[in-house]
Structures are given as structure tokens and as C-alpha cells.
Amino acid sequence: MTTSQPQSPLPAHLDPNTYPRTHNPTKNIHLTLTYTPLDANIYLAQTSSPAAGANILFLGTTRDTFEGRPVSQLSYTCYPPLALKTLTDIAEAAIERHGLIGVSIAHRMGIVPIGEASIAIAVSAGHRGAAWRGGEEVLENCKERAEIWKREEFVDGGMEWRANADRDAEGKLVSGSS
């Protein structure tokens, strides 16, 4: 007869049940790491304000191919304490640089099927120029700096781990990346 050992609980910083964990009401920053589908309406509502004349939303979704190879799904992982710290730094810098009224960054962890969103960025500002520039800056900095990694899983059974910083906004390989 086999006796199973009791499972020790995950430390809070690794337990997905403790997400989302970061909200700074003073700066209107909302950060979410979640294993559930992303809801764009939530992120827009978090950043909207009577003072905002512009509300921008970006959703990054799973494509069905990568460089001509059929993709079955993506899978994301991260080290939450470090990723949340980096996302906070990115949001605060964008607010400072562009005068944003609110920033929401949500990233899905685990498996993300074809057509579903893996990242949502919502920003608000008094005017559209600041909102567009700020939103794009937040997204590009998330891709470049956040400690979030993806595994592309292909229909043929193969898979590859990728850092988001490996590709630019046009999908081209960044020099020095492998």
C-alpha cells in the first residue's frame, strides 16, 4: 500500500490563485498575470476616466502559423515577482513620459489557443497622440523587458521556446537573437 505525501502549498509568489496581484490606485496602474482568458472590457474600464479623451486597447493574439509552420497553441510562463516589478517600472515610465491617465497590462499564462489573446494593453490619456505613443511604448517594453517566455507548439509536434525580445514589431528577427 502506497501512502501519498501531502502536497505542500505553493509559495504565494508562484501560486496562480493569488493573481492578479498588483494595482496602484494613485497612478491608476493595473497589472494582471492570469491563467484565464483575457477580457478587453475589464482593461478598458480600468483605465477610462472623465479626463481621458483617448482610450487605446491592444490585444496580442495567437496566430495559426509562424514562418509558414502551422502552430497548434502557445504556452507562456514567467517568474511573477520579477515580471510584476518590471511591468510596474514600464507602466510608471510611460505615465511619466506621456502623461497617461491610466495603464493596464494583462498577460495570460499557460496555454493560449489559436485566436485567443495572450496580452492586453490599455492606456488612457487626455489626447490620442499621447495615448498611441504611450500604448505602443508599453507594449514594446513589455515584449523587450518583461520576464515572460513563450513556447510555440506546432501541429507537427515540435516546439520552440522564444523570448519576446527575439522579434521586432514587424516580426523580424532582432540581430543578435538566435
Secondary structure as UniProt FT lines:
FT   HELIX           12..14
FT   HELIX           16..18
FT   STRAND          22..24
FT   TURN            25..28
FT   STRAND          29..34
FT   HELIX           40..47
FT   TURN            50..51
FT   STRAND          54..61
FT   STRAND          65..66
FT   TURN            67..68
FT   STRAND          69..78
FT   HELIX           80..98
FT   STRAND          102..108
FT   STRAND          110..113
FT   TURN            114..115
FT   STRAND          117..125
FT   HELIX           128..145
FT   STRAND          148..154
FT   TURN            155..156
FT   STRAND          159..163
FT   HELIX           164..166
FT   TURN            169..170
FT   TURN            175..176
//
